[in-house]
Amino acid sequence: MARSKVKVVLDRTNFSGEVLKRAVKPVMDDVQEQVEGMAAVDPAIKVYRNEDTDRTNVVATAPAAFEQAHGVLSQMLGMVVV
């Protein structure tokens, strides 16, 4: 019996839309909600969703002096539950 090879080619655009965005969206929504809840403690912390790239992500920023004094971004990252 002859062996045949199978080649699978993924359409990068469709893969990106279906897997990297749609499948991950509920997880990122949850992460954003958690981070926004933690950021509500201090107005110096800004949270936004970056969807300009191939992959969506949640961004949290704080002034460097604030981060050095409190380590709030590191703490927030450690508390996010996925």
All heavy atoms as a GROMACS GRO file, in nm:
protein
  622
    1MET      N    1   0.084  -0.118   0.000
    1MET     CA    2   0.000   0.000   0.000
    1MET      C    3   0.089   0.124   0.000
    1MET      O    4   0.181   0.136   0.079
    1MET     CB    5  -0.090  -0.003   0.123
    1MET     CG    6  -0.177   0.118   0.136
    1MET     SD    7  -0.283   0.104   0.280
    1MET     CE    8  -0.438   0.124   0.200
    2ALA      N    9   0.061   0.213  -0.086
    2ALA     CA   10   0.141   0.336  -0.099
    2ALA      C   11   0.103   0.435   0.010
    2ALA      O   12  -0.014   0.452   0.043
    2ALA     CB   13   0.120   0.396  -0.236
    3ARG      N   14   0.205   0.498   0.064
    3ARG     CA   15   0.180   0.603   0.164
    3ARG      C   16   0.164   0.736   0.093
    3ARG      O   17   0.243   0.770   0.005
    3ARG     CB   18   0.296   0.612   0.260
    3ARG     CG   19   0.306   0.496   0.352
    3ARG     CD   20   0.413   0.523   0.453
    3ARG     NE   21   0.396   0.433   0.565
    3ARG     CZ   22   0.466   0.437   0.673
    3ARG    NH1   23   0.562   0.527   0.687
    3ARG    NH2   24   0.444   0.353   0.771
    4SER      N   25   0.064   0.807   0.132
    4SER     CA   26   0.046   0.940   0.074
    4SER      C   27   0.069   1.045   0.182
    4SER      O   28   0.039   1.024   0.298
    4SER     CB   29  -0.094   0.954   0.014
    4SER     OG   30  -0.190   0.935   0.114
    5LYS      N   31   0.125   1.154   0.142
    5LYS     CA   32   0.151   1.263   0.235
    5LYS      C   33   0.034   1.361   0.230
    5LYS      O   34  -0.026   1.382   0.126
    5LYS     CB   35   0.279   1.335   0.198
    5LYS     CG   36   0.402   1.249   0.218
    5LYS     CD   37   0.527   1.330   0.188
    5LYS     CE   38   0.649   1.244   0.212
    5LYS     NZ   39   0.773   1.317   0.188
    6VAL      N   40   0.008   1.418   0.343
    6VAL     CA   41  -0.096   1.519   0.352
    6VAL      C   42  -0.031   1.651   0.389
    6VAL      O   43   0.050   1.657   0.482
    6VAL     CB   44  -0.201   1.480   0.459
    6VAL    CG1   45  -0.302   1.591   0.476
    6VAL    CG2   46  -0.267   1.349   0.423
    7LYS      N   47  -0.064   1.752   0.317
    7LYS     CA   48  -0.011   1.884   0.346
    7LYS      C   49  -0.127   1.974   0.386
    7LYS      O   50  -0.227   1.982   0.315
    7LYS     CB   51   0.060   1.941   0.223
    7LYS     CG   52   0.125   2.075   0.247
    7LYS     CD   53   0.200   2.121   0.123
    7LYS     CE   54   0.271   2.251   0.149
    7LYS     NZ   55   0.346   2.295   0.031
    8VAL      N   56  -0.113   2.037   0.501
    8VAL     CA   57  -0.217   2.127   0.551
    8VAL      C   58  -0.163   2.269   0.543
    8VAL      O   59  -0.054   2.298   0.594
    8VAL     CB   60  -0.256   2.094   0.696
    8VAL    CG1   61  -0.357   2.193   0.748
    8VAL    CG2   62  -0.308   1.952   0.704
    9VAL      N   63  -0.237   2.356   0.480
    9VAL     CA   64  -0.197   2.496   0.466
    9VAL      C   65  -0.304   2.581   0.533
    9VAL      O   66  -0.422   2.571   0.499
    9VAL     CB   67  -0.182   2.535   0.317
    9VAL    CG1   68  -0.143   2.681   0.305
    9VAL    CG2   69  -0.082   2.445   0.249
   10LEU      N   70  -0.262   2.661   0.629
   10LEU     CA   71  -0.356   2.749   0.698
   10LEU      C   72  -0.355   2.886   0.634
   10LEU      O   73  -0.249   2.941   0.603
   10LEU     CB   74  -0.318   2.762   0.846
   10LEU     CG   75  -0.322   2.634   0.928
   10LEU    CD1   76  -0.270   2.662   1.068
   10LEU    CD2   77  -0.462   2.578   0.934
   11ASP      N   78  -0.471   2.939   0.615
   11ASP     CA   79  -0.483   3.077   0.567
   11ASP      C   80  -0.453   3.167   0.686
   11ASP      O   81  -0.527   3.171   0.784
   11ASP     CB   82  -0.626   3.101   0.516
   11ASP     CG   83  -0.646   3.242   0.464
   11ASP    OD1   84  -0.573   3.335   0.505
   11ASP    OD2   85  -0.738   3.259   0.383
   12ARG      N   86  -0.340   3.237   0.680
   12ARG     CA   87  -0.294   3.316   0.793
   12ARG      C   88  -0.397   3.418   0.840
   12ARG      O   89  -0.417   3.438   0.960
   12ARG     CB   90  -0.163   3.385   0.756
   12ARG     CG   91  -0.100   3.456   0.869
   12ARG     CD   92   0.031   3.523   0.825
   12ARG     NE   93   0.105   3.556   0.943
   12ARG     CZ   94   0.225   3.510   0.971
   12ARG    NH1   95   0.285   3.431   0.888
   12ARG    NH2   96   0.285   3.546   1.080
   13THR      N   97  -0.464   3.484   0.749
   13THR     CA   98  -0.564   3.584   0.786
   13THR      C   99  -0.680   3.521   0.860
   13THR      O  100  -0.722   3.571   0.965
   13THR     CB  101  -0.615   3.658   0.661
   13THR    OG1  102  -0.504   3.713   0.591
   13THR    CG2  103  -0.711   3.769   0.698
   14ASN      N  104  -0.733   3.411   0.807
   14ASN     CA  105  -0.844   3.344   0.874
   14ASN      C  106  -0.801   3.286   1.009
   14ASN      O  107  -0.875   3.292   1.105
   14ASN     CB  108  -0.902   3.234   0.786
   14ASN     CG  109  -0.981   3.292   0.670
   14ASN    OD1  110  -1.025   3.405   0.674
   14ASN    ND2  111  -0.995   3.213   0.565
   15PHE      N  112  -0.682   3.226   1.013
   15PHE     CA  113  -0.631   3.171   1.139
   15PHE      C  114  -0.621   3.280   1.244
   15PHE      O  115  -0.661   3.263   1.357
   15PHE     CB  116  -0.495   3.106   1.116
   15PHE     CG  117  -0.435   3.045   1.240
   15PHE    CD1  118  -0.474   2.920   1.282
   15PHE    CD2  119  -0.341   3.115   1.314
   15PHE    CE1  120  -0.421   2.864   1.397
   15PHE    CE2  121  -0.287   3.060   1.428
   15PHE     CZ  122  -0.326   2.934   1.471
   16SER      N  123  -0.566   3.393   1.203
   16SER     CA  124  -0.552   3.506   1.296
   16SER      C  125  -0.687   3.551   1.348
   16SER      O  126  -0.705   3.572   1.467
   16SER     CB  127  -0.482   3.622   1.226
   16SER     OG  128  -0.478   3.735   1.310
   17GLY      N  129  -0.784   3.564   1.258
   17GLY     CA  130  -0.916   3.609   1.298
   17GLY      C  131  -0.988   3.511   1.388
   17GLY      O  132  -1.052   3.548   1.486
   18GLU      N  133  -0.980   3.384   1.355
   18GLU     CA  134  -1.054   3.282   1.429
   18GLU      C  135  -0.986   3.242   1.560
   18GLU      O  136  -1.049   3.233   1.663
   18GLU     CB  137  -1.073   3.157   1.343
   18GLU     CG  138  -1.165   3.178   1.226
   18GLU     CD  139  -1.307   3.211   1.267
   18GLU    OE1  140  -1.358   3.149   1.361
   18GLU    OE2  141  -1.366   3.302   1.206
   19VAL      N  142  -0.858   3.215   1.555
   19VAL     CA  143  -0.788   3.160   1.672
   19VAL      C  144  -0.729   3.270   1.759
   19VAL      O  145  -0.752   3.274   1.880
   19VAL     CB  146  -0.680   3.060   1.629
   19VAL    CG1  147  -0.599   3.014   1.748
   19VAL    CG2  148  -0.743   2.942   1.558
   20LEU      N  149  -0.653   3.359   1.699
   20LEU     CA  150  -0.582   3.458   1.778
   20LEU      C  151  -0.670   3.571   1.828
   20LEU      O  152  -0.634   3.640   1.922
   20LEU     CB  153  -0.465   3.516   1.698
   20LEU     CG  154  -0.360   3.414   1.655
   20LEU    CD1  155  -0.250   3.482   1.574
   20LEU    CD2  156  -0.301   3.341   1.775
   21LYS      N  157  -0.785   3.590   1.766
   21LYS     CA  158  -0.873   3.698   1.812
   21LYS      C  159  -1.001   3.645   1.874
   21LYS      O  160  -1.030   3.670   1.990
   21LYS     CB  161  -0.904   3.794   1.698
   21LYS     CG  162  -0.781   3.874   1.660
   21LYS     CD  163  -0.812   3.990   1.573
   21LYS     CE  164  -0.684   4.066   1.546
   21LYS     NZ  165  -0.699   4.167   1.446
   22ARG      N  166  -1.079   3.568   1.800
   22ARG     CA  167  -1.209   3.525   1.850
   22ARG      C  168  -1.197   3.429   1.968
   22ARG      O  169  -1.266   3.444   2.068
   22ARG     CB  170  -1.292   3.461   1.740
   22ARG     CG  171  -1.434   3.434   1.789
   22ARG     CD  172  -1.518   3.357   1.692
   22ARG     NE  173  -1.528   3.423   1.564
   22ARG     CZ  174  -1.597   3.374   1.464
   22ARG    NH1  175  -1.662   3.261   1.477
   22ARG    NH2  176  -1.603   3.437   1.350
   23ALA      N  177  -1.110   3.331   1.960
   23ALA     CA  178  -1.097   3.233   2.068
   23ALA      C  179  -1.036   3.294   2.193
   23ALA      O  180  -1.069   3.255   2.304
   23ALA     CB  181  -1.012   3.114   2.021
   24VAL      N  182  -0.949   3.392   2.176
   24VAL     CA  183  -0.880   3.454   2.289
   24VAL      C  184  -0.962   3.569   2.348
   24VAL      O  185  -0.941   3.606   2.464
   24VAL     CB  186  -0.740   3.502   2.244
   24VAL    CG1  187  -0.669   3.577   2.353
   24VAL    CG2  188  -0.656   3.383   2.198
   25LYS      N  189  -1.055   3.623   2.274
   25LYS     CA  190  -1.131   3.741   2.318
   25LYS      C  191  -1.196   3.725   2.455
   25LYS      O  192  -1.181   3.813   2.540
   25LYS     CB  193  -1.235   3.780   2.214
   25LYS     CG  194  -1.305   3.911   2.246
   25LYS     CD  195  -1.406   3.947   2.142
   25LYS     CE  196  -1.478   4.076   2.166
   25LYS     NZ  197  -1.501   4.117   2.301
   26PRO      N  198  -1.266   3.615   2.484
   26PRO     CA  199  -1.327   3.603   2.618
   26PRO      C  200  -1.222   3.603   2.731
   26PRO      O  201  -1.246   3.661   2.837
   26PRO     CB  202  -1.400   3.469   2.614
   26PRO     CG  203  -1.417   3.437   2.470
   26PRO     CD  204  -1.304   3.503   2.398
   27VAL      N  205  -1.108   3.544   2.706
   27VAL     CA  206  -1.001   3.544   2.806
   27VAL      C  207  -0.950   3.685   2.827
   27VAL      O  208  -0.934   3.731   2.941
   27VAL     CB  209  -0.886   3.449   2.764
   27VAL    CG1  210  -0.770   3.460   2.861
   27VAL    CG2  211  -0.935   3.306   2.753
   28MET      N  212  -0.926   3.757   2.718
   28MET     CA  213  -0.876   3.894   2.730
   28MET      C  214  -0.980   3.987   2.792
   28MET      O  215  -0.944   4.078   2.866
   28MET     CB  216  -0.831   3.946   2.593
   28MET     CG  217  -0.713   3.870   2.534
   28MET     SD  218  -0.573   3.850   2.646
   28MET     CE  219  -0.516   4.016   2.661
   29ASP      N  220  -1.107   3.964   2.764
   29ASP     CA  221  -1.213   4.043   2.828
   29ASP      C  222  -1.207   4.025   2.979
   29ASP      O  223  -1.218   4.122   3.054
   29ASP     CB  224  -1.351   4.000   2.777
   29ASP     CG  225  -1.378   4.039   2.633
   29ASP    OD1  226  -1.304   4.124   2.579
   29ASP    OD2  227  -1.472   3.984   2.574
   30ASP      N  228  -1.188   3.901   3.023
   30ASP     CA  229  -1.180   3.872   3.166
   30ASP      C  230  -1.057   3.936   3.228
   30ASP      O  231  -1.064   3.995   3.336
   30ASP     CB  232  -1.179   3.720   3.188
   30ASP     CG  233  -1.188   3.684   3.334
   30ASP    OD1  234  -1.271   3.744   3.406
   30ASP    OD2  235  -1.111   3.596   3.378
   31VAL      N  236  -0.943   3.926   3.161
   31VAL     CA  237  -0.820   3.988   3.212
   31VAL      C  238  -0.837   4.139   3.221
   31VAL      O  239  -0.801   4.200   3.322
   31VAL     CB  240  -0.699   3.952   3.122
   31VAL    CG1  241  -0.578   4.037   3.156
   31VAL    CG2  242  -0.666   3.803   3.135
   32GLN      N  243  -0.895   4.199   3.118
   32GLN     CA  244  -0.915   4.344   3.120
   32GLN      C  245  -1.005   4.384   3.236
   32GLN      O  246  -0.978   4.481   3.306
   32GLN     CB  247  -0.976   4.391   2.988
   32GLN     CG  248  -0.994   4.542   2.982
   32GLN     CD  249  -1.045   4.590   2.847
   32GLN    OE1  250  -1.072   4.511   2.757
   32GLN    NE2  251  -1.056   4.720   2.832
   33GLU      N  252  -1.111   4.310   3.259
   33GLU     CA  253  -1.202   4.340   3.370
   33GLU      C  254  -1.129   4.332   3.504
   33GLU      O  255  -1.146   4.419   3.590
   33GLU     CB  256  -1.319   4.242   3.368
   33GLU     CG  257  -1.424   4.271   3.472
   33GLU     CD  258  -1.540   4.173   3.464
   33GLU    OE1  259  -1.574   4.128   3.353
   33GLU    OE2  260  -1.595   4.141   3.570
   34GLN      N  261  -1.047   4.229   3.522
   34GLN     CA  262  -0.972   4.214   3.646
   34GLN      C  263  -0.874   4.329   3.667
   34GLN      O  264  -0.866   4.387   3.776
   34GLN     CB  265  -0.895   4.082   3.646
   34GLN     CG  266  -0.981   3.959   3.657
   34GLN     CD  267  -0.896   3.834   3.652
   34GLN    OE1  268  -0.809   3.816   3.735
   34GLN    NE2  269  -0.922   3.748   3.554
   35VAL      N  270  -0.800   4.364   3.562
   35VAL     CA  271  -0.699   4.469   3.572
   35VAL      C  272  -0.766   4.604   3.595
   35VAL      O  273  -0.718   4.685   3.675
   35VAL     CB  274  -0.608   4.470   3.447
   35VAL    CG1  275  -0.514   4.589   3.448
   35VAL    CG2  276  -0.529   4.341   3.440
   36GLU      N  277  -0.878   4.630   3.528
   36GLU     CA  278  -0.950   4.756   3.549
   36GLU      C  279  -1.000   4.766   3.693
   36GLU      O  280  -1.000   4.873   3.752
   36GLU     CB  281  -1.064   4.770   3.450
   36GLU     CG  282  -1.017   4.806   3.311
   36GLU     CD  283  -1.129   4.810   3.208
   36GLU    OE1  284  -1.238   4.753   3.234
   36GLU    OE2  285  -1.106   4.867   3.101
   37GLY      N  286  -1.045   4.653   3.748
   37GLY     CA  287  -1.089   4.652   3.887
   37GLY      C  288  -0.976   4.688   3.982
   37GLY      O  289  -0.994   4.764   4.077
   38MET      N  290  -0.858   4.633   3.957
   38MET     CA  291  -0.741   4.664   4.041
   38MET      C  292  -0.695   4.807   4.019
   38MET      O  293  -0.651   4.874   4.112
   38MET     CB  294  -0.628   4.566   4.010
   38MET     CG  295  -0.655   4.425   4.056
   38MET     SD  296  -0.517   4.317   4.017
   38MET     CE  297  -0.589   4.214   3.891
   39ALA      N  298  -0.706   4.856   3.895
   39ALA     CA  299  -0.661   4.991   3.863
   39ALA      C  300  -0.756   5.097   3.920
   39ALA      O  301  -0.716   5.213   3.933
   39ALA     CB  302  -0.649   5.008   3.713
   40ALA      N  303  -0.877   5.059   3.954
   40ALA     CA  304  -0.973   5.155   4.008
   40ALA      C  305  -0.927   5.213   4.142
   40ALA      O  306  -0.975   5.317   4.184
   40ALA     CB  307  -1.110   5.088   4.025
   41VAL      N  308  -0.830   5.148   4.204
   41VAL     CA  309  -0.778   5.194   4.333
   41VAL      C  310  -0.702   5.326   4.319
   41VAL      O  311  -0.706   5.410   4.408
   41VAL     CB  312  -0.686   5.086   4.395
   41VAL    CG1  313  -0.617   5.135   4.520
   41VAL    CG2  314  -0.765   4.960   4.421
   42ASP      N  315  -0.634   5.344   4.207
   42ASP     CA  316  -0.555   5.466   4.188
   42ASP      C  317  -0.569   5.517   4.045
   42ASP      O  318  -0.545   5.441   3.951
   42ASP     CB  319  -0.408   5.437   4.219
   42ASP     CG  320  -0.329   5.565   4.237
   42ASP    OD1  321  -0.323   5.645   4.142
   42ASP    OD2  322  -0.276   5.587   4.347
   43PRO      N  323  -0.602   5.645   4.028
   43PRO     CA  324  -0.621   5.699   3.893
   43PRO      C  325  -0.490   5.712   3.813
   43PRO      O  326  -0.493   5.738   3.693
   43PRO     CB  327  -0.683   5.837   3.917
   43PRO     CG  328  -0.651   5.872   4.058
   43PRO     CD  329  -0.636   5.741   4.131
   44ALA      N  330  -0.375   5.691   3.877
   44ALA     CA  331  -0.248   5.697   3.805
   44ALA      C  332  -0.231   5.578   3.712
   44ALA      O  333  -0.155   5.583   3.616
   44ALA     CB  334  -0.131   5.702   3.904
   45ILE      N  335  -0.305   5.470   3.738
   45ILE     CA  336  -0.295   5.349   3.656
   45ILE      C  337  -0.395   5.360   3.542
   45ILE      O  338  -0.513   5.384   3.564
   45ILE     CB  339  -0.325   5.224   3.740
   45ILE    CG1  340  -0.230   5.215   3.859
   45ILE    CG2  341  -0.314   5.098   3.654
   45ILE    CD1  342  -0.272   5.113   3.962
   46LYS      N  343  -0.346   5.342   3.423
   46LYS     CA  344  -0.431   5.346   3.303
   46LYS      C  345  -0.436   5.207   3.241
   46LYS      O  346  -0.335   5.138   3.233
   46LYS     CB  347  -0.376   5.444   3.199
   46LYS     CG  348  -0.354   5.585   3.252
   46LYS     CD  349  -0.483   5.652   3.286
   46LYS     CE  350  -0.456   5.795   3.331
   46LYS     NZ  351  -0.546   5.840   3.433
   47VAL      N  352  -0.555   5.166   3.198
   47VAL     CA  353  -0.573   5.036   3.135
   47VAL      C  354  -0.644   5.057   3.003
   47VAL      O  355  -0.742   5.132   2.996
   47VAL     CB  356  -0.658   4.942   3.225
   47VAL    CG1  357  -0.680   4.808   3.157
   47VAL    CG2  358  -0.591   4.922   3.360
   48TYR      N  359  -0.593   4.994   2.899
   48TYR     CA  360  -0.662   5.000   2.770
   48TYR      C  361  -0.638   4.871   2.692
   48TYR      O  362  -0.550   4.793   2.723
   48TYR     CB  363  -0.619   5.123   2.689
   48TYR     CG  364  -0.474   5.125   2.647
   48TYR    CD1  365  -0.436   5.075   2.523
   48TYR    CD2  366  -0.376   5.177   2.730
   48TYR    CE1  367  -0.302   5.078   2.484
   48TYR    CE2  368  -0.244   5.181   2.691
   48TYR     CZ  369  -0.208   5.131   2.568
   48TYR     OH  370  -0.077   5.133   2.529
   49ARG      N  371  -0.722   4.852   2.593
   49ARG     CA  372  -0.716   4.733   2.508
   49ARG      C  373  -0.646   4.772   2.379
   49ARG      O  374  -0.682   4.870   2.315
   49ARG     CB  375  -0.858   4.686   2.480
   49ARG     CG  376  -0.871   4.555   2.409
   49ARG     CD  377  -0.838   4.440   2.504
   49ARG     NE  378  -0.888   4.315   2.456
   49ARG     CZ  379  -1.001   4.260   2.496
   49ARG    NH1  380  -1.077   4.318   2.585
   49ARG    NH2  381  -1.038   4.145   2.447
   50ASN      N  382  -0.544   4.698   2.341
   50ASN     CA  383  -0.471   4.724   2.218
   50ASN      C  384  -0.510   4.619   2.116
   50ASN      O  385  -0.470   4.504   2.126
   50ASN     CB  386  -0.320   4.721   2.244
   50ASN     CG  387  -0.240   4.755   2.122
   50ASN    OD1  388  -0.294   4.792   2.019
   50ASN    ND2  389  -0.110   4.742   2.133
   51GLU      N  390  -0.589   4.658   2.018
   51GLU     CA  391  -0.632   4.564   1.915
   51GLU      C  392  -0.581   4.606   1.777
   51GLU      O  393  -0.633   4.565   1.676
   51GLU     CB  394  -0.784   4.551   1.916
   51GLU     CG  395  -0.833   4.495   2.048
   51GLU     CD  396  -0.978   4.450   2.045
   51GLU    OE1  397  -1.017   4.387   1.946
   51GLU    OE2  398  -1.049   4.479   2.141
   52ASP      N  399  -0.477   4.688   1.775
   52ASP     CA  400  -0.420   4.736   1.649
   52ASP      C  401  -0.327   4.634   1.584
   52ASP      O  402  -0.286   4.653   1.471
   52ASP     CB  403  -0.341   4.865   1.672
   52ASP     CG  404  -0.430   4.979   1.718
   52ASP    OD1  405  -0.552   4.968   1.701
   52ASP    OD2  406  -0.377   5.078   1.769
   53THR      N  407  -0.292   4.530   1.654
   53THR     CA  408  -0.194   4.433   1.604
   53THR      C  409  -0.265   4.305   1.561
   53THR      O  410  -0.387   4.295   1.567
   53THR     CB  411  -0.092   4.400   1.713
   53THR    OG1  412  -0.160   4.339   1.822
   53THR    CG2  413  -0.021   4.525   1.762
   54ASP      N  414  -0.188   4.206   1.520
   54ASP     CA  415  -0.245   4.076   1.484
   54ASP      C  416  -0.307   4.006   1.604
   54ASP      O  417  -0.393   3.923   1.591
   54ASP     CB  418  -0.137   3.985   1.426
   54ASP     CG  419  -0.094   4.030   1.287
   54ASP    OD1  420  -0.169   4.107   1.224
   54ASP    OD2  421   0.014   3.987   1.243
   55ARG      N  422  -0.256   4.038   1.722
   55ARG     CA  423  -0.306   3.976   1.845
   55ARG      C  424  -0.358   4.085   1.937
   55ARG      O  425  -0.300   4.191   1.948
   55ARG     CB  426  -0.194   3.899   1.914
   55ARG     CG  427  -0.143   3.785   1.829
   55ARG     CD  428  -0.022   3.721   1.894
   55ARG     NE  429   0.028   3.615   1.812
   55ARG     CZ  430   0.126   3.628   1.724
   55ARG    NH1  431   0.184   3.745   1.708
   55ARG    NH2  432   0.166   3.526   1.652
   56THR      N  433  -0.465   4.057   2.004
   56THR     CA  434  -0.520   4.153   2.098
   56THR      C  435  -0.448   4.141   2.231
   56THR      O  436  -0.400   4.035   2.267
   56THR     CB  437  -0.671   4.130   2.116
   56THR    OG1  438  -0.723   4.231   2.201
   56THR    CG2  439  -0.702   3.995   2.173
   57ASN      N  440  -0.434   4.252   2.303
   57ASN     CA  441  -0.374   4.246   2.435
   57ASN      C  442  -0.428   4.357   2.523
   57ASN      O  443  -0.487   4.452   2.475
   57ASN     CB  444  -0.221   4.250   2.428
   57ASN     CG  445  -0.168   4.371   2.353
   57ASN    OD1  446  -0.210   4.482   2.378
   57ASN    ND2  447  -0.077   4.349   2.261
   58VAL      N  448  -0.410   4.341   2.652
   58VAL     CA  449  -0.451   4.440   2.750
   58VAL      C  450  -0.325   4.508   2.801
   58VAL      O  451  -0.227   4.441   2.834
   58VAL     CB  452  -0.528   4.374   2.867
   58VAL    CG1  453  -0.561   4.476   2.974
   58VAL    CG2  454  -0.654   4.307   2.816
   59VAL      N  455  -0.328   4.641   2.807
   59VAL     CA  456  -0.211   4.717   2.848
   59VAL      C  457  -0.246   4.795   2.974
   59VAL      O  458  -0.349   4.861   2.981
   59VAL     CB  459  -0.168   4.816   2.736
   59VAL    CG1  460  -0.049   4.899   2.779
   59VAL    CG2  461  -0.141   4.741   2.607
   60ALA      N  462  -0.160   4.785   3.074
   60ALA     CA  463  -0.173   4.864   3.197
   60ALA      C  464  -0.046   4.946   3.212
   60ALA      O  465   0.064   4.894   3.199
   60ALA     CB  466  -0.193   4.774   3.318
   61THR      N  467  -0.062   5.076   3.237
   61THR     CA  468   0.054   5.163   3.254
   61THR      C  469   0.041   5.240   3.386
   61THR      O  470  -0.069   5.263   3.435
   61THR     CB  471   0.067   5.265   3.139
   61THR    OG1  472  -0.048   5.351   3.139
   61THR    CG2  473   0.078   5.196   3.005
   62ALA      N  474   0.157   5.277   3.439
   62ALA     CA  475   0.162   5.360   3.560
   62ALA      C  476   0.291   5.440   3.552
   62ALA      O  477   0.390   5.395   3.492
   62ALA     CB  478   0.161   5.273   3.685
   63PRO      N  479   0.294   5.559   3.612
   63PRO     CA  480   0.418   5.637   3.613
   63PRO      C  481   0.531   5.557   3.680
   63PRO      O  482   0.506   5.480   3.774
   63PRO     CB  483   0.382   5.761   3.695
   63PRO     CG  484   0.233   5.771   3.686
   63PRO     CD  485   0.184   5.630   3.676
   64ALA      N  486   0.653   5.574   3.631
   64ALA     CA  487   0.768   5.497   3.683
   64ALA      C  488   0.786   5.516   3.833
   64ALA      O  489   0.811   5.419   3.906
   64ALA     CB  490   0.895   5.537   3.608
   65ALA      N  491   0.774   5.639   3.881
   65ALA     CA  492   0.792   5.665   4.025
   65ALA      C  493   0.687   5.591   4.107
   65ALA      O  494   0.716   5.536   4.214
   65ALA     CB  495   0.787   5.815   4.053
   66PHE      N  496   0.565   5.589   4.057
   66PHE     CA  497   0.455   5.519   4.125
   66PHE      C  498   0.483   5.369   4.129
   66PHE      O  499   0.466   5.304   4.232
   66PHE     CB  500   0.323   5.548   4.051
   66PHE     CG  501   0.202   5.490   4.116
   66PHE    CD1  502   0.145   5.550   4.227
   66PHE    CD2  503   0.144   5.375   4.065
   66PHE    CE1  504   0.032   5.496   4.287
   66PHE    CE2  505   0.032   5.320   4.124
   66PHE     CZ  506  -0.025   5.382   4.234
   67GLU      N  507   0.530   5.314   4.016
   67GLU     CA  508   0.561   5.171   4.010
   67GLU      C  509   0.678   5.138   4.102
   67GLU      O  510   0.674   5.037   4.173
   67GLU     CB  511   0.592   5.129   3.866
   67GLU     CG  512   0.638   4.986   3.851
   67GLU     CD  513   0.537   4.882   3.896
   67GLU    OE1  514   0.417   4.911   3.909
   67GLU    OE2  515   0.580   4.768   3.919
   68GLN      N  516   0.781   5.220   4.105
   68GLN     CA  517   0.896   5.194   4.192
   68GLN      C  518   0.856   5.199   4.339
   68GLN      O  519   0.902   5.118   4.418
   68GLN     CB  520   1.007   5.295   4.167
   68GLN     CG  521   1.084   5.267   4.039
   68GLN     CD  522   1.195   5.368   4.016
   68GLN    OE1  523   1.187   5.481   4.064
   68GLN    NE2  524   1.296   5.327   3.942
   69ALA      N  525   0.769   5.291   4.374
   69ALA     CA  526   0.729   5.305   4.514
   69ALA      C  527   0.637   5.192   4.561
   69ALA      O  528   0.646   5.147   4.674
   69ALA     CB  529   0.661   5.440   4.535
   70HIS      N  530   0.550   5.145   4.471
   70HIS     CA  531   0.446   5.051   4.513
   70HIS      C  532   0.454   4.914   4.445
   70HIS      O  533   0.394   4.818   4.495
   70HIS     CB  534   0.307   5.111   4.488
   70HIS     CG  535   0.287   5.242   4.554
   70HIS    ND1  536   0.269   5.256   4.691
   70HIS    CD2  537   0.284   5.368   4.504
   70HIS    CE1  538   0.256   5.383   4.722
   70HIS    NE2  539   0.264   5.455   4.610
   71GLY      N  540   0.518   4.905   4.330
   71GLY     CA  541   0.524   4.778   4.257
   71GLY      C  542   0.387   4.730   4.215
   71GLY      O  543   0.362   4.610   4.204
   72VAL      N  544   0.297   4.823   4.188
   72VAL     CA  545   0.157   4.789   4.163
   72VAL      C  546   0.136   4.707   4.036
   72VAL      O  547   0.056   4.614   4.034
   72VAL     CB  548   0.068   4.916   4.166
   72VAL    CG1  549   0.095   5.004   4.045
   72VAL    CG2  550  -0.077   4.880   4.175
   73LEU      N  551   0.209   4.737   3.929
   73LEU     CA  552   0.190   4.661   3.806
   73LEU      C  553   0.237   4.517   3.823
   73LEU      O  554   0.171   4.424   3.775
   73LEU     CB  555   0.262   4.728   3.688
   73LEU     CG  556   0.210   4.867   3.649
   73LEU    CD1  557   0.293   4.923   3.535
   73LEU    CD2  558   0.063   4.863   3.611
   74SER      N  559   0.347   4.499   3.892
   74SER     CA  560   0.395   4.363   3.920
   74SER      C  561   0.295   4.286   4.005
   74SER      O  562   0.267   4.168   3.981
   74SER     CB  563   0.530   4.368   3.992
   74SER     OG  564   0.624   4.436   3.915
   75GLN      N  565   0.238   4.352   4.102
   75GLN     CA  566   0.138   4.288   4.188
   75GLN      C  567   0.013   4.252   4.107
   75GLN      O  568  -0.044   4.145   4.124
   75GLN     CB  569   0.101   4.380   4.304
   75GLN     CG  570   0.212   4.399   4.405
   75GLN     CD  571   0.174   4.499   4.511
   75GLN    OE1  572   0.055   4.523   4.538
   75GLN    NE2  573   0.273   4.563   4.572
   76MET      N  574  -0.030   4.345   4.020
   76MET     CA  575  -0.149   4.320   3.940
   76MET      C  576  -0.127   4.200   3.849
   76MET      O  577  -0.214   4.115   3.838
   76MET     CB  578  -0.183   4.444   3.854
   76MET     CG  579  -0.239   4.558   3.934
   76MET     SD  580  -0.249   4.713   3.842
   76MET     CE  581  -0.359   4.671   3.709
   77LEU      N  582  -0.011   4.193   3.787
   77LEU     CA  583   0.019   4.082   3.698
   77LEU      C  584   0.013   3.949   3.774
   77LEU      O  585  -0.039   3.850   3.725
   77LEU     CB  586   0.157   4.100   3.634
   77LEU     CG  587   0.203   3.993   3.538
   77LEU    CD1  588   0.106   3.984   3.421
   77LEU    CD2  589   0.342   4.022   3.488
   78GLY      N  590   0.064   3.949   3.896
   78GLY     CA  591   0.063   3.829   3.978
   78GLY      C  592  -0.075   3.787   4.022
   78GLY      O  593  -0.098   3.670   4.055
   79MET      N  594  -0.170   3.881   4.025
   79MET     CA  595  -0.305   3.849   4.072
   79MET      C  596  -0.403   3.811   3.961
   79MET      O  597  -0.512   3.763   3.992
   79MET     CB  598  -0.361   3.967   4.150
   79MET     CG  599  -0.293   3.987   4.284
   79MET     SD  600  -0.382   4.104   4.386
   79MET     CE  601  -0.304   4.256   4.341
   80VAL      N  602  -0.366   3.833   3.836
   80VAL     CA  603  -0.458   3.802   3.726
   80VAL      C  604  -0.476   3.650   3.717
   80VAL      O  605  -0.381   3.575   3.716
   80VAL     CB  606  -0.406   3.857   3.592
   80VAL    CG1  607  -0.488   3.805   3.475
   80VAL    CG2  608  -0.408   4.008   3.593
   81VAL      N  609  -0.601   3.608   3.712
   81VAL     CA  610  -0.634   3.466   3.703
   81VAL      C  611  -0.692   3.439   3.566
   81VAL      O  612  -0.788   3.504   3.524
   81VAL     CB  613  -0.739   3.427   3.810
   81VAL    CG1  614  -0.774   3.282   3.798
   81VAL    CG2  615  -0.686   3.460   3.948
   82VAL      N  616  -0.631   3.347   3.494
   82VAL     CA  617  -0.678   3.316   3.359
   82VAL      C  618  -0.751   3.183   3.362
   82VAL      O  619  -0.718   3.093   3.429
   82VAL     CB  620  -0.561   3.310   3.259
   82VAL    CG1  621  -0.612   3.278   3.120
   82VAL    CG2  622  -0.488   3.442   3.258
   0.00000   0.00000   0.00000
